[in-house]
Amino acid sequence: MLFCLCLLFAGRASAQWVVTDPTNLAQGIVNTTKQIIQTSSTAQNMLKSFQETVKIYEQGVRHV
């Protein structure tokens, strides 16, 4: 009963306006692009290293 009474005196709820920050959004896109480029570069370096390791392994197998 007390809960229902409290609901009667509760204020009206209303939605708020959406706030956007275009500068922050643009900076986030730039940072994400830089991270993708960095990750791509790291993956290429790992692939080259792996290929070099395969070459060394194959040379070792030939000499045995």
CHARMM internal coordinates of N, CA and C (Angstrom, degrees):
IC EDIT
DIST 1 N 1 CA 1.4461
DIST 1 CA 1 C 1.5232
ANGL 1 N 1 CA 1 C 110.19
DIST 1 C 2 N 1.3431
ANGL 1 CA 1 C 2 N 115.20
DIHE 1 N 1 CA 1 C 2 N -43.96
DIST 2 N 2 CA 1.4659
ANGL 1 C 2 N 2 CA 120.51
DIHE 1 CA 1 C 2 N 2 CA 179.58
DIST 2 CA 2 C 1.5353
ANGL 2 N 2 CA 2 C 110.29
DIHE 1 C 2 N 2 CA 2 C -63.88
DIST 2 C 3 N 1.3380
ANGL 2 CA 2 C 3 N 116.13
DIHE 2 N 2 CA 2 C 3 N -38.61
DIST 3 N 3 CA 1.4625
ANGL 2 C 3 N 3 CA 120.69
DIHE 2 CA 2 C 3 N 3 CA 179.44
DIST 3 CA 3 C 1.5279
ANGL 3 N 3 CA 3 C 110.83
DIHE 2 C 3 N 3 CA 3 C -62.94
DIST 3 C 4 N 1.3145
ANGL 3 CA 3 C 4 N 116.96
DIHE 3 N 3 CA 3 C 4 N -43.80
DIST 4 N 4 CA 1.4751
ANGL 3 C 4 N 4 CA 121.22
DIHE 3 CA 3 C 4 N 4 CA 178.58
DIST 4 CA 4 C 1.5230
ANGL 4 N 4 CA 4 C 110.86
DIHE 3 C 4 N 4 CA 4 C -63.43
DIST 4 C 5 N 1.3022
ANGL 4 CA 4 C 5 N 116.80
DIHE 4 N 4 CA 4 C 5 N -36.77
DIST 5 N 5 CA 1.4607
ANGL 4 C 5 N 5 CA 121.39
DIHE 4 CA 4 C 5 N 5 CA 177.81
DIST 5 CA 5 C 1.5269
ANGL 5 N 5 CA 5 C 110.87
DIHE 4 C 5 N 5 CA 5 C -65.40
DIST 5 C 6 N 1.3342
ANGL 5 CA 5 C 6 N 115.68
DIHE 5 N 5 CA 5 C 6 N -40.50
DIST 6 N 6 CA 1.4695
ANGL 5 C 6 N 6 CA 119.90
DIHE 5 CA 5 C 6 N 6 CA 178.39
DIST 6 CA 6 C 1.5271
ANGL 6 N 6 CA 6 C 111.07
DIHE 5 C 6 N 6 CA 6 C -64.59
DIST 6 C 7 N 1.3341
ANGL 6 CA 6 C 7 N 116.20
DIHE 6 N 6 CA 6 C 7 N -36.99
DIST 7 N 7 CA 1.4701
ANGL 6 C 7 N 7 CA 119.68
DIHE 6 CA 6 C 7 N 7 CA 179.40
DIST 7 CA 7 C 1.5234
ANGL 7 N 7 CA 7 C 111.56
DIHE 6 C 7 N 7 CA 7 C -64.42
DIST 7 C 8 N 1.2991
ANGL 7 CA 7 C 8 N 117.93
DIHE 7 N 7 CA 7 C 8 N -31.16
DIST 8 N 8 CA 1.4619
ANGL 7 C 8 N 8 CA 120.94
DIHE 7 CA 7 C 8 N 8 CA 179.41
DIST 8 CA 8 C 1.5272
ANGL 8 N 8 CA 8 C 111.79
DIHE 7 C 8 N 8 CA 8 C -66.28
DIST 8 C 9 N 1.3165
ANGL 8 CA 8 C 9 N 116.30
DIHE 8 N 8 CA 8 C 9 N -31.63
DIST 9 N 9 CA 1.4674
ANGL 8 C 9 N 9 CA 120.19
DIHE 8 CA 8 C 9 N 9 CA -178.16
DIST 9 CA 9 C 1.5297
ANGL 9 N 9 CA 9 C 113.38
DIHE 8 C 9 N 9 CA 9 C -96.95
DIST 9 C 10 N 1.3145
ANGL 9 CA 9 C 10 N 116.14
DIHE 9 N 9 CA 9 C 10 N 3.43
DIST 10 N 10 CA 1.4666
ANGL 9 C 10 N 10 CA 120.13
DIHE 9 CA 9 C 10 N 10 CA 179.88
DIST 10 CA 10 C 1.5288
ANGL 10 N 10 CA 10 C 109.40
DIHE 9 C 10 N 10 CA 10 C -69.81
DIST 10 C 11 N 1.3166
ANGL 10 CA 10 C 11 N 116.02
DIHE 10 N 10 CA 10 C 11 N 145.73
DIST 11 N 11 CA 1.4603
ANGL 10 C 11 N 11 CA 120.78
DIHE 10 CA 10 C 11 N 11 CA 179.69
DIST 11 CA 11 C 1.5217
ANGL 11 N 11 CA 11 C 111.72
DIHE 10 C 11 N 11 CA 11 C -73.82
DIST 11 C 12 N 1.2902
ANGL 11 CA 11 C 12 N 115.69
DIHE 11 N 11 CA 11 C 12 N 166.68
DIST 12 N 12 CA 1.4521
ANGL 11 C 12 N 12 CA 121.64
DIHE 11 CA 11 C 12 N 12 CA -179.62
DIST 12 CA 12 C 1.5261
ANGL 12 N 12 CA 12 C 109.60
DIHE 11 C 12 N 12 CA 12 C -81.23
DIST 12 C 13 N 1.3102
ANGL 12 CA 12 C 13 N 117.33
DIHE 12 N 12 CA 12 C 13 N 134.46
DIST 13 N 13 CA 1.4693
ANGL 12 C 13 N 13 CA 122.17
DIHE 12 CA 12 C 13 N 13 CA 178.76
DIST 13 CA 13 C 1.5215
ANGL 13 N 13 CA 13 C 109.04
DIHE 12 C 13 N 13 CA 13 C -89.26
DIST 13 C 14 N 1.3220
ANGL 13 CA 13 C 14 N 115.59
DIHE 13 N 13 CA 13 C 14 N 141.45
DIST 14 N 14 CA 1.4662
ANGL 13 C 14 N 14 CA 118.90
DIHE 13 CA 13 C 14 N 14 CA 176.23
DIST 14 CA 14 C 1.5317
ANGL 14 N 14 CA 14 C 108.44
DIHE 13 C 14 N 14 CA 14 C -141.84
DIST 14 C 15 N 1.3180
ANGL 14 CA 14 C 15 N 115.26
DIHE 14 N 14 CA 14 C 15 N 152.97
DIST 15 N 15 CA 1.4579
ANGL 14 C 15 N 15 CA 120.86
DIHE 14 CA 14 C 15 N 15 CA -177.96
DIST 15 CA 15 C 1.5267
ANGL 15 N 15 CA 15 C 109.95
DIHE 14 C 15 N 15 CA 15 C -77.84
DIST 15 C 16 N 1.3155
ANGL 15 CA 15 C 16 N 114.55
DIHE 15 N 15 CA 15 C 16 N 156.47
DIST 16 N 16 CA 1.4692
ANGL 15 C 16 N 16 CA 120.16
DIHE 15 CA 15 C 16 N 16 CA 177.37
DIST 16 CA 16 C 1.5201
ANGL 16 N 16 CA 16 C 109.37
DIHE 15 C 16 N 16 CA 16 C -101.82
DIST 16 C 17 N 1.3131
ANGL 16 CA 16 C 17 N 115.85
DIHE 16 N 16 CA 16 C 17 N 160.98
DIST 17 N 17 CA 1.4517
ANGL 16 C 17 N 17 CA 121.24
DIHE 16 CA 16 C 17 N 17 CA 176.61
DIST 17 CA 17 C 1.5192
ANGL 17 N 17 CA 17 C 109.75
DIHE 16 C 17 N 17 CA 17 C -73.19
DIST 17 C 18 N 1.3277
ANGL 17 CA 17 C 18 N 115.69
DIHE 17 N 17 CA 17 C 18 N 146.86
DIST 18 N 18 CA 1.4588
ANGL 17 C 18 N 18 CA 121.32
DIHE 17 CA 17 C 18 N 18 CA 177.03
DIST 18 CA 18 C 1.5248
ANGL 18 N 18 CA 18 C 108.26
DIHE 17 C 18 N 18 CA 18 C -76.73
DIST 18 C 19 N 1.3285
ANGL 18 CA 18 C 19 N 116.35
DIHE 18 N 18 CA 18 C 19 N 132.72
DIST 19 N 19 CA 1.4584
ANGL 18 C 19 N 19 CA 121.51
DIHE 18 CA 18 C 19 N 19 CA 179.14
DIST 19 CA 19 C 1.5270
ANGL 19 N 19 CA 19 C 108.02
DIHE 18 C 19 N 19 CA 19 C -108.13
DIST 19 C 20 N 1.3236
ANGL 19 CA 19 C 20 N 115.96
DIHE 19 N 19 CA 19 C 20 N 126.47
DIST 20 N 20 CA 1.4624
ANGL 19 C 20 N 20 CA 120.02
DIHE 19 CA 19 C 20 N 20 CA 177.70
DIST 20 CA 20 C 1.5201
ANGL 20 N 20 CA 20 C 109.26
DIHE 19 C 20 N 20 CA 20 C -118.79
DIST 20 C 21 N 1.3072
ANGL 20 CA 20 C 21 N 115.33
DIHE 20 N 20 CA 20 C 21 N 152.36
DIST 21 N 21 CA 1.4584
ANGL 20 C 21 N 21 CA 121.76
DIHE 20 CA 20 C 21 N 21 CA 178.75
DIST 21 CA 21 C 1.5300
ANGL 21 N 21 CA 21 C 107.39
DIHE 20 C 21 N 21 CA 21 C -128.63
DIST 21 C 22 N 1.3310
ANGL 21 CA 21 C 22 N 117.88
DIHE 21 N 21 CA 21 C 22 N 91.99
DIST 22 N 22 CA 1.4637
ANGL 21 C 22 N 22 CA 120.31
DIHE 21 CA 21 C 22 N 22 CA -175.53
DIST 22 CA 22 C 1.5324
ANGL 22 N 22 CA 22 C 113.36
DIHE 21 C 22 N 22 CA 22 C -61.02
DIST 22 C 23 N 1.3211
ANGL 22 CA 22 C 23 N 116.81
DIHE 22 N 22 CA 22 C 23 N -34.06
DIST 23 N 23 CA 1.4653
ANGL 22 C 23 N 23 CA 119.72
DIHE 22 CA 22 C 23 N 23 CA -179.97
DIST 23 CA 23 C 1.5189
ANGL 23 N 23 CA 23 C 110.08
DIHE 22 C 23 N 23 CA 23 C -64.79
DIST 23 C 24 N 1.3199
ANGL 23 CA 23 C 24 N 116.75
DIHE 23 N 23 CA 23 C 24 N -44.65
DIST 24 N 24 CA 1.4635
ANGL 23 C 24 N 24 CA 120.77
DIHE 23 CA 23 C 24 N 24 CA 179.16
DIST 24 CA 24 C 1.5194
ANGL 24 N 24 CA 24 C 110.69
DIHE 23 C 24 N 24 CA 24 C -65.93
DIST 24 C 25 N 1.3160
ANGL 24 CA 24 C 25 N 117.34
DIHE 24 N 24 CA 24 C 25 N -38.85
DIST 25 N 25 CA 1.4616
ANGL 24 C 25 N 25 CA 121.24
DIHE 24 CA 24 C 25 N 25 CA 178.08
DIST 25 CA 25 C 1.5293
ANGL 25 N 25 CA 25 C 110.48
DIHE 24 C 25 N 25 CA 25 C -62.70
DIST 25 C 26 N 1.3232
ANGL 25 CA 25 C 26 N 117.15
DIHE 25 N 25 CA 25 C 26 N -45.59
DIST 26 N 26 CA 1.4681
ANGL 25 C 26 N 26 CA 121.36
DIHE 25 CA 25 C 26 N 26 CA 179.13
DIST 26 CA 26 C 1.5215
ANGL 26 N 26 CA 26 C 110.71
DIHE 25 C 26 N 26 CA 26 C -62.73
DIST 26 C 27 N 1.3317
ANGL 26 CA 26 C 27 N 117.13
DIHE 26 N 26 CA 26 C 27 N -41.93
DIST 27 N 27 CA 1.4670
ANGL 26 C 27 N 27 CA 120.31
DIHE 26 CA 26 C 27 N 27 CA 179.51
DIST 27 CA 27 C 1.5289
ANGL 27 N 27 CA 27 C 110.30
DIHE 26 C 27 N 27 CA 27 C -64.92
DIST 27 C 28 N 1.3181
ANGL 27 CA 27 C 28 N 117.26
DIHE 27 N 27 CA 27 C 28 N -37.23
DIST 28 N 28 CA 1.4657
ANGL 27 C 28 N 28 CA 120.78
DIHE 27 CA 27 C 28 N 28 CA 177.12
DIST 28 CA 28 C 1.5193
ANGL 28 N 28 CA 28 C 111.61
DIHE 27 C 28 N 28 CA 28 C -63.35
DIST 28 C 29 N 1.3271
ANGL 28 CA 28 C 29 N 116.54
DIHE 28 N 28 CA 28 C 29 N -39.73
DIST 29 N 29 CA 1.4625
ANGL 28 C 29 N 29 CA 120.54
DIHE 28 CA 28 C 29 N 29 CA 177.96
DIST 29 CA 29 C 1.5199
ANGL 29 N 29 CA 29 C 110.63
DIHE 28 C 29 N 29 CA 29 C -65.64
DIST 29 C 30 N 1.3323
ANGL 29 CA 29 C 30 N 117.00
DIHE 29 N 29 CA 29 C 30 N -42.81
DIST 30 N 30 CA 1.4720
ANGL 29 C 30 N 30 CA 121.32
DIHE 29 CA 29 C 30 N 30 CA 178.30
DIST 30 CA 30 C 1.5240
ANGL 30 N 30 CA 30 C 110.11
DIHE 29 C 30 N 30 CA 30 C -61.58
DIST 30 C 31 N 1.3323
ANGL 30 CA 30 C 31 N 117.27
DIHE 30 N 30 CA 30 C 31 N -45.52
DIST 31 N 31 CA 1.4692
ANGL 30 C 31 N 31 CA 120.88
DIHE 30 CA 30 C 31 N 31 CA -179.27
DIST 31 CA 31 C 1.5265
ANGL 31 N 31 CA 31 C 111.17
DIHE 30 C 31 N 31 CA 31 C -63.88
DIST 31 C 32 N 1.3204
ANGL 31 CA 31 C 32 N 116.97
DIHE 31 N 31 CA 31 C 32 N -40.83
DIST 32 N 32 CA 1.4617
ANGL 31 C 32 N 32 CA 120.17
DIHE 31 CA 31 C 32 N 32 CA 179.04
DIST 32 CA 32 C 1.5181
ANGL 32 N 32 CA 32 C 110.74
DIHE 31 C 32 N 32 CA 32 C -64.60
DIST 32 C 33 N 1.3231
ANGL 32 CA 32 C 33 N 117.13
DIHE 32 N 32 CA 32 C 33 N -40.67
DIST 33 N 33 CA 1.4643
ANGL 32 C 33 N 33 CA 121.08
DIHE 32 CA 32 C 33 N 33 CA 177.74
DIST 33 CA 33 C 1.5194
ANGL 33 N 33 CA 33 C 111.11
DIHE 32 C 33 N 33 CA 33 C -61.98
DIST 33 C 34 N 1.3268
ANGL 33 CA 33 C 34 N 116.69
DIHE 33 N 33 CA 33 C 34 N -42.95
DIST 34 N 34 CA 1.4677
ANGL 33 C 34 N 34 CA 120.53
DIHE 33 CA 33 C 34 N 34 CA 178.01
DIST 34 CA 34 C 1.5269
ANGL 34 N 34 CA 34 C 111.03
DIHE 33 C 34 N 34 CA 34 C -62.61
DIST 34 C 35 N 1.3193
ANGL 34 CA 34 C 35 N 117.15
DIHE 34 N 34 CA 34 C 35 N -39.79
DIST 35 N 35 CA 1.4700
ANGL 34 C 35 N 35 CA 120.87
DIHE 34 CA 34 C 35 N 35 CA 179.14
DIST 35 CA 35 C 1.5228
ANGL 35 N 35 CA 35 C 110.89
DIHE 34 C 35 N 35 CA 35 C -66.02
DIST 35 C 36 N 1.3264
ANGL 35 CA 35 C 36 N 117.22
DIHE 35 N 35 CA 35 C 36 N -38.50
DIST 36 N 36 CA 1.4651
ANGL 35 C 36 N 36 CA 120.62
DIHE 35 CA 35 C 36 N 36 CA 178.42
DIST 36 CA 36 C 1.5260
ANGL 36 N 36 CA 36 C 110.18
DIHE 35 C 36 N 36 CA 36 C -64.51
DIST 36 C 37 N 1.3233
ANGL 36 CA 36 C 37 N 116.54
DIHE 36 N 36 CA 36 C 37 N -42.61
DIST 37 N 37 CA 1.4677
ANGL 36 C 37 N 37 CA 120.83
DIHE 36 CA 36 C 37 N 37 CA 178.62
DIST 37 CA 37 C 1.5251
ANGL 37 N 37 CA 37 C 110.13
DIHE 36 C 37 N 37 CA 37 C -63.49
DIST 37 C 38 N 1.3243
ANGL 37 CA 37 C 38 N 117.38
DIHE 37 N 37 CA 37 C 38 N -42.97
DIST 38 N 38 CA 1.4643
ANGL 37 C 38 N 38 CA 121.96
DIHE 37 CA 37 C 38 N 38 CA 179.10
DIST 38 CA 38 C 1.5301
ANGL 38 N 38 CA 38 C 110.33
DIHE 37 C 38 N 38 CA 38 C -62.25
DIST 38 C 39 N 1.3266
ANGL 38 CA 38 C 39 N 116.86
DIHE 38 N 38 CA 38 C 39 N -43.94
DIST 39 N 39 CA 1.4634
ANGL 38 C 39 N 39 CA 121.09
DIHE 38 CA 38 C 39 N 39 CA -179.47
DIST 39 CA 39 C 1.5192
ANGL 39 N 39 CA 39 C 110.44
DIHE 38 C 39 N 39 CA 39 C -65.23
DIST 39 C 40 N 1.3253
ANGL 39 CA 39 C 40 N 116.71
DIHE 39 N 39 CA 39 C 40 N -40.02
DIST 40 N 40 CA 1.4603
ANGL 39 C 40 N 40 CA 120.93
DIHE 39 CA 39 C 40 N 40 CA 178.59
DIST 40 CA 40 C 1.5229
ANGL 40 N 40 CA 40 C 110.62
DIHE 39 C 40 N 40 CA 40 C -63.00
DIST 40 C 41 N 1.3164
ANGL 40 CA 40 C 41 N 116.48
DIHE 40 N 40 CA 40 C 41 N -43.06
DIST 41 N 41 CA 1.4614
ANGL 40 C 41 N 41 CA 121.33
DIHE 40 CA 40 C 41 N 41 CA 178.87
DIST 41 CA 41 C 1.5295
ANGL 41 N 41 CA 41 C 110.68
DIHE 40 C 41 N 41 CA 41 C -63.00
DIST 41 C 42 N 1.3217
ANGL 41 CA 41 C 42 N 116.41
DIHE 41 N 41 CA 41 C 42 N -42.46
DIST 42 N 42 CA 1.4625
ANGL 41 C 42 N 42 CA 120.65
DIHE 41 CA 41 C 42 N 42 CA 179.16
DIST 42 CA 42 C 1.5281
ANGL 42 N 42 CA 42 C 110.50
DIHE 41 C 42 N 42 CA 42 C -63.68
DIST 42 C 43 N 1.3169
ANGL 42 CA 42 C 43 N 116.80
DIHE 42 N 42 CA 42 C 43 N -41.36
DIST 43 N 43 CA 1.4668
ANGL 42 C 43 N 43 CA 120.64
DIHE 42 CA 42 C 43 N 43 CA 179.36
DIST 43 CA 43 C 1.5270
ANGL 43 N 43 CA 43 C 111.00
DIHE 42 C 43 N 43 CA 43 C -64.29
DIST 43 C 44 N 1.3276
ANGL 43 CA 43 C 44 N 117.33
DIHE 43 N 43 CA 43 C 44 N -40.03
DIST 44 N 44 CA 1.4657
ANGL 43 C 44 N 44 CA 120.81
DIHE 43 CA 43 C 44 N 44 CA 178.18
DIST 44 CA 44 C 1.5296
ANGL 44 N 44 CA 44 C 110.56
DIHE 43 C 44 N 44 CA 44 C -63.81
DIST 44 C 45 N 1.3282
ANGL 44 CA 44 C 45 N 116.85
DIHE 44 N 44 CA 44 C 45 N -41.96
DIST 45 N 45 CA 1.4675
ANGL 44 C 45 N 45 CA 120.58
DIHE 44 CA 44 C 45 N 45 CA 178.76
DIST 45 CA 45 C 1.5251
ANGL 45 N 45 CA 45 C 111.01
DIHE 44 C 45 N 45 CA 45 C -64.34
DIST 45 C 46 N 1.3305
ANGL 45 CA 45 C 46 N 116.92
DIHE 45 N 45 CA 45 C 46 N -39.47
DIST 46 N 46 CA 1.4656
ANGL 45 C 46 N 46 CA 119.87
DIHE 45 CA 45 C 46 N 46 CA 178.33
DIST 46 CA 46 C 1.5241
ANGL 46 N 46 CA 46 C 111.04
DIHE 45 C 46 N 46 CA 46 C -65.73
DIST 46 C 47 N 1.3331
ANGL 46 CA 46 C 47 N 116.70
DIHE 46 N 46 CA 46 C 47 N -39.41
DIST 47 N 47 CA 1.4616
ANGL 46 C 47 N 47 CA 120.77
DIHE 46 CA 46 C 47 N 47 CA 178.53
DIST 47 CA 47 C 1.5249
ANGL 47 N 47 CA 47 C 110.52
DIHE 46 C 47 N 47 CA 47 C -63.50
DIST 47 C 48 N 1.3247
ANGL 47 CA 47 C 48 N 117.63
DIHE 47 N 47 CA 47 C 48 N -44.50
DIST 48 N 48 CA 1.4637
ANGL 47 C 48 N 48 CA 120.97
DIHE 47 CA 47 C 48 N 48 CA 178.04
DIST 48 CA 48 C 1.5212
ANGL 48 N 48 CA 48 C 110.86
DIHE 47 C 48 N 48 CA 48 C -61.43
DIST 48 C 49 N 1.3216
ANGL 48 CA 48 C 49 N 116.73
DIHE 48 N 48 CA 48 C 49 N -42.43
DIST 49 N 49 CA 1.4622
ANGL 48 C 49 N 49 CA 121.18
DIHE 48 CA 48 C 49 N 49 CA 178.75
DIST 49 CA 49 C 1.5295
ANGL 49 N 49 CA 49 C 110.72
DIHE 48 C 49 N 49 CA 49 C -63.18
DIST 49 C 50 N 1.3284
ANGL 49 CA 49 C 50 N 116.87
DIHE 49 N 49 CA 49 C 50 N -42.94
DIST 50 N 50 CA 1.4510
ANGL 49 C 50 N 50 CA 120.40
DIHE 49 CA 49 C 50 N 50 CA 178.74
DIST 50 CA 50 C 1.5266
ANGL 50 N 50 CA 50 C 111.05
DIHE 49 C 50 N 50 CA 50 C -63.56
DIST 50 C 51 N 1.3284
ANGL 50 CA 50 C 51 N 117.07
DIHE 50 N 50 CA 50 C 51 N -41.80
DIST 51 N 51 CA 1.4635
ANGL 50 C 51 N 51 CA 120.56
DIHE 50 CA 50 C 51 N 51 CA 178.63
DIST 51 CA 51 C 1.5204
ANGL 51 N 51 CA 51 C 110.80
DIHE 50 C 51 N 51 CA 51 C -62.80
DIST 51 C 52 N 1.3089
ANGL 51 CA 51 C 52 N 117.76
DIHE 51 N 51 CA 51 C 52 N -38.42
DIST 52 N 52 CA 1.4653
ANGL 51 C 52 N 52 CA 121.79
DIHE 51 CA 51 C 52 N 52 CA 177.42
DIST 52 CA 52 C 1.5260
ANGL 52 N 52 CA 52 C 110.08
DIHE 51 C 52 N 52 CA 52 C -65.94
DIST 52 C 53 N 1.3200
ANGL 52 CA 52 C 53 N 116.94
DIHE 52 N 52 CA 52 C 53 N -39.57
DIST 53 N 53 CA 1.4632
ANGL 52 C 53 N 53 CA 120.83
DIHE 52 CA 52 C 53 N 53 CA 177.95
DIST 53 CA 53 C 1.5285
ANGL 53 N 53 CA 53 C 110.62
DIHE 52 C 53 N 53 CA 53 C -63.93
DIST 53 C 54 N 1.3321
ANGL 53 CA 53 C 54 N 116.90
DIHE 53 N 53 CA 53 C 54 N -40.88
DIST 54 N 54 CA 1.4678
ANGL 53 C 54 N 54 CA 120.77
DIHE 53 CA 53 C 54 N 54 CA 177.53
DIST 54 CA 54 C 1.5248
ANGL 54 N 54 CA 54 C 110.01
DIHE 53 C 54 N 54 CA 54 C -61.97
DIST 54 C 55 N 1.3351
ANGL 54 CA 54 C 55 N 117.20
DIHE 54 N 54 CA 54 C 55 N -42.08
DIST 55 N 55 CA 1.4743
ANGL 54 C 55 N 55 CA 120.96
DIHE 54 CA 54 C 55 N 55 CA 178.75
DIST 55 CA 55 C 1.5170
ANGL 55 N 55 CA 55 C 111.10
DIHE 54 C 55 N 55 CA 55 C -59.99
DIST 55 C 56 N 1.3198
ANGL 55 CA 55 C 56 N 116.01
DIHE 55 N 55 CA 55 C 56 N -46.26
DIST 56 N 56 CA 1.4753
ANGL 55 C 56 N 56 CA 120.85
DIHE 55 CA 55 C 56 N 56 CA -179.70
DIST 56 CA 56 C 1.5220
ANGL 56 N 56 CA 56 C 110.16
DIHE 55 C 56 N 56 CA 56 C -63.47
DIST 56 C 57 N 1.3327
ANGL 56 CA 56 C 57 N 116.79
DIHE 56 N 56 CA 56 C 57 N -41.66
DIST 57 N 57 CA 1.4676
ANGL 56 C 57 N 57 CA 120.78
DIHE 56 CA 56 C 57 N 57 CA 179.02
DIST 57 CA 57 C 1.5207
ANGL 57 N 57 CA 57 C 110.62
DIHE 56 C 57 N 57 CA 57 C -62.22
DIST 57 C 58 N 1.3415
ANGL 57 CA 57 C 58 N 116.44
DIHE 57 N 57 CA 57 C 58 N -45.87
DIST 58 N 58 CA 1.4645
ANGL 57 C 58 N 58 CA 120.02
DIHE 57 CA 57 C 58 N 58 CA -178.94
DIST 58 CA 58 C 1.5282
ANGL 58 N 58 CA 58 C 111.22
DIHE 57 C 58 N 58 CA 58 C -64.28
DIST 58 C 59 N 1.3268
ANGL 58 CA 58 C 59 N 118.25
DIHE 58 N 58 CA 58 C 59 N -36.43
DIST 59 N 59 CA 1.4587
ANGL 58 C 59 N 59 CA 121.18
DIHE 58 CA 58 C 59 N 59 CA 176.78
DIST 59 CA 59 C 1.5237
ANGL 59 N 59 CA 59 C 110.04
DIHE 58 C 59 N 59 CA 59 C -65.18
DIST 59 C 60 N 1.3134
ANGL 59 CA 59 C 60 N 116.98
DIHE 59 N 59 CA 59 C 60 N -39.90
DIST 60 N 60 CA 1.4644
ANGL 59 C 60 N 60 CA 120.48
DIHE 59 CA 59 C 60 N 60 CA 178.65
DIST 60 CA 60 C 1.5231
ANGL 60 N 60 CA 60 C 112.12
DIHE 59 C 60 N 60 CA 60 C -65.84
DIST 60 C 61 N 1.3335
ANGL 60 CA 60 C 61 N 116.50
DIHE 60 N 60 CA 60 C 61 N -37.78
DIST 61 N 61 CA 1.4654
ANGL 60 C 61 N 61 CA 120.84
DIHE 60 CA 60 C 61 N 61 CA -179.80
DIST 61 CA 61 C 1.5256
ANGL 61 N 61 CA 61 C 109.82
DIHE 60 C 61 N 61 CA 61 C -67.14
DIST 61 C 62 N 1.3144
ANGL 61 CA 61 C 62 N 118.12
DIHE 61 N 61 CA 61 C 62 N -38.08
DIST 62 N 62 CA 1.4629
ANGL 61 C 62 N 62 CA 122.04
DIHE 61 CA 61 C 62 N 62 CA -179.87
DIST 62 CA 62 C 1.5322
ANGL 62 N 62 CA 62 C 111.98
DIHE 61 C 62 N 62 CA 62 C -64.86
DIST 62 C 63 N 1.3199
ANGL 62 CA 62 C 63 N 117.37
DIHE 62 N 62 CA 62 C 63 N -32.33
DIST 63 N 63 CA 1.4650
ANGL 62 C 63 N 63 CA 121.50
DIHE 62 CA 62 C 63 N 63 CA -175.70
DIST 63 CA 63 C 1.5263
ANGL 63 N 63 CA 63 C 112.39
DIHE 62 C 63 N 63 CA 63 C -84.87
DIST 63 C 64 N 1.3044
ANGL 63 CA 63 C 64 N 117.23
DIHE 63 N 63 CA 63 C 64 N -6.75
DIST 64 N 64 CA 1.4765
ANGL 63 C 64 N 64 CA 118.73
DIHE 63 CA 63 C 64 N 64 CA -177.88
DIST 64 CA 64 C 1.4832
ANGL 64 N 64 CA 64 C 111.04
DIHE 63 C 64 N 64 CA 64 C -86.83
END
COOR INIT
IC SEED 1 N 1 CA 1 C
IC BUILD
